[in-house]
Amino acid sequence: MAEKVIMPKQGLQMTEGTIVQWIVKEGETCEEGKPLFEMETDKLTITMDAPASGTLLKIVHGEGDVVPITETIAVIGTPGEDISAILAEAGTPAAAETAQTAQETAAAPSAAAAPAASSYDFDVAVIGGGPGGYVAAIRCAQYGLKTALAEYREMGGTCLNRGCIPTKALLHSAETYEELMRSGKDLGIIADHVEVDYAKAAARKQMVVKRMSGGVEKLVKARKITLLKDKACLTGIHSFEAGGKTYTADKLILASGSEPVRIPIPGIEKDGVMNSDGVLAMETLPESVVIIGGGVIGIEFATLYSSFGKKVTIIEALPRILNTIDKDAADTMRALLESKGVVIHTGAKVVEIQDGLKVVYEENGTRQEAEGEAVVVAIGRRPVTADLGLEAAGVQKTDRGFINVNDKMQTNVPNIYAIGDITGKIQLAHVASAQGLTAAANCAGREKKMAYDIVPSCIYSNPEIAAVGLTEEEAKAKGLQVQTGMFSTAGNGRSVILGCQEGFAKVVTEARTGEILGGVIVAPHATDMIAEIAVAMKAEATAEEVSDTIHPHPTVSEIIMEAFHDLEHLSVHKL
């Protein structure tokens, strides 16, 4: 008897999946429990096994099709078997395509969602394949728009290849090493002569990057997006050039990203002075490092090197490190780094870098020196817009090279959008992705606006730091009636198990209404947990509603619940 193959549900939030490849072709024999097809959902690619043995009589949905869960995608049975009833129930491929098109048309609020005039090569072309660009391209394709994506380097942009992902991969190695060295014996793990093979850590980092970048490219190709592996630039309002060929598009999305700033310090060109790209390309560990800049990037690299037991000096021009986050969190991180031997100079201005990699700086009116085997410059990033052809299309940019956009992500040229770091908004990968989704929706004729009031930020130190919304200082500066609640990791069982007693969760609310204004967490898994506060803010939940939500035990997340209890001085586990 013929058996249907359905699109499986792989996760609670999954509503549809994309068929990437049929491993068994129509008419071939398949075996129960053996690979039948490859599918993907979100960023996960899965090989699915055949639910029965027999002949793959009919493939209802082909490669690249996006299919809702539980819908029939193929039929397995015996050659010659009548499967007309199953096909009638599922719909023929043509019928399925017609139904999908009708569904997309019905969902669109206006005729603007339909593809552009055939005179253009593409409905939408995206320049840049970073976390903003590739997300925008995929969403445009999901809306039924004929889409092109131009990226001359690896897919995934800076974040995936030269930023977020490789940094966190190296930090995981460093954290594992530090845990063994610091707490191994207490944990009952005796590991004598623990050594660091940094070349292997770097190779693993590169393996992770390659796998994720390849996954992004698979996603793009599965959506039938035309991938142009060339550097692209605008040649007009509706045209761009890539690989020596000119293409046209009804709408264009610019997502060329950013690069490290090269600050004008005498001696910065010397060998051994590097930016974040240089750090991530290293295959050996320097014994000592001077880091210029005590912001997020600087603190993450300080965490990396100090966790491996190397000598680290931070020189920061502002009065404190991590100047943009909650002061309690910044002070806690400074104390933790100093307890590991990191030397931190704040209010210190770098004057020059001399031979021998001596960094000369002024602090409290005196001239001092810090020396290292490497000098890391971790001060800001600038937009990559110089060779984007903005002038040819009449797209305006600021004196600093950023592109001005409205809340729909449109530039001054209405059919040209800009997203990500080039907009000069918040330079975070998840902001770029959100901007990409906003731009894509508007390209498809759907009304969508970008907001920046609830944006989580993360620092992958040890322990991690994560924040969202207003800090206590910012809320008070706005004249709000502020109420805060705070709970230490020292009173949380899971945190103590993980060896973190110096962290905390802190929530900021409006005293009269209970509105949640912001929060900060310094704890293990803080970067994962901050989403709870962000979702509560987005849903306009009150402090009382979060406080009354049962949190699982034993988990680090209980510190969030306890912090909300502390707003009314009712934290059970706080003295």
Summary of the structure (lengths in Angstrom):
residues: 575
radius of gyration: 26.8
end to end distance: 68.4
largest distance: 91.0
contacts: 1965
relative contact order: 0.09
helix: 31%
strand: 27%
